[in-house]
């Protein structure tokens, strides 16, 4: 359960980070109008979650690759290679 909470926190942080990064100017200039316009976005209210999910999956693939590389390096170090 701890792992699930950790991944949810990572996802929510990523959601907030991407929102601020992609829409910083609009959020500072006219935040109310910007949030009201979410419904007119290509995927409606789901677009922030879908885009964040795609980025999250890409980051997850990189994390898994790094974990596998570390595993092989550790096995090689234990064998004396």
C-alpha positions as CSV (number, residue, x, y, z in Angstrom):
1,X,0.0,0.0,0.0
2,X,2.9,2.3,0.7
3,X,4.2,1.9,-2.9
4,X,0.7,2.9,-4.3
5,X,0.7,6.0,-2.1
6,X,4.2,6.9,-3.4
7,X,3.1,6.5,-7.0
8,X,0.0,8.6,-6.5
9,X,2.1,11.3,-4.9
10,X,4.4,11.2,-7.9
11,X,1.5,11.4,-10.3
12,X,-0.1,14.3,-8.5
13,X,3.2,16.2,-8.3
14,X,3.7,15.6,-12.0
15,X,0.1,16.8,-12.7
16,X,0.7,20.0,-10.7
17,X,4.2,20.6,-12.3
18,X,2.9,20.1,-15.8
19,X,0.0,22.3,-15.2
20,X,2.1,25.2,-14.0
21,X,4.8,24.6,-16.6
22,X,2.5,24.5,-19.6
23,X,0.0,27.2,-18.4
24,X,2.1,29.5,-16.2
25,X,1.4,32.7,-18.3
26,X,-2.4,32.0,-18.5
27,X,-2.6,31.1,-14.8
28,X,-1.0,34.4,-13.9
29,X,-2.8,36.6,-16.4
30,X,-6.4,35.3,-16.3
31,X,-6.7,32.2,-14.0
32,X,-10.5,32.1,-13.7
33,X,-11.1,32.2,-17.4
34,X,-8.4,29.7,-18.0
35,X,-10.0,27.1,-15.6
36,X,-13.5,27.8,-17.2
37,X,-12.0,27.0,-20.6
38,X,-10.9,23.5,-19.6
39,X,-14.2,22.1,-20.8
40,X,-13.5,23.4,-24.3
41,X,-10.1,21.7,-24.5
42,X,-9.6,18.7,-26.9
43,X,-10.3,16.1,-24.3
44,X,-12.4,18.3,-22.0
45,X,-11.8,17.8,-18.3
46,X,-9.8,14.7,-18.9
47,X,-7.0,16.3,-20.9
48,X,-4.8,17.2,-17.9
49,X,-5.1,13.7,-16.5
50,X,-4.5,12.0,-19.9
51,X,-1.4,14.0,-20.7
52,X,0.0,13.5,-17.2
53,X,-0.6,9.8,-17.5
54,X,1.4,9.7,-20.8
55,X,4.3,11.5,-19.2
56,X,4.0,9.4,-16.1
57,X,4.2,6.2,-18.2
58,X,7.3,7.5,-20.0
59,X,9.0,8.4,-16.7
60,X,8.0,5.0,-15.3
61,X,9.7,3.2,-18.3
62,X,12.9,5.2,-17.6
63,X,12.7,4.3,-13.9
64,X,12.3,0.6,-14.7
65,X,15.2,0.7,-17.2
66,X,17.4,2.3,-14.6
67,X,16.4,-0.2,-12.0
68,X,17.2,-3.1,-14.4
69,X,20.6,-1.6,-15.2
70,X,21.4,-1.2,-11.5
71,X,20.4,-4.8,-10.9
72,X,22.7,-6.1,-13.7
73,X,25.6,-3.9,-12.5
74,X,25.1,-5.1,-8.9
75,X,25.2,-8.8,-10.1
76,X,28.3,-8.1,-12.1
77,X,30.0,-6.5,-9.1
78,X,29.1,-9.4,-6.9
79,X,30.7,-11.8,-9.4
80,X,33.8,-9.7,-9.6
81,X,33.3,-8.6,-13.2
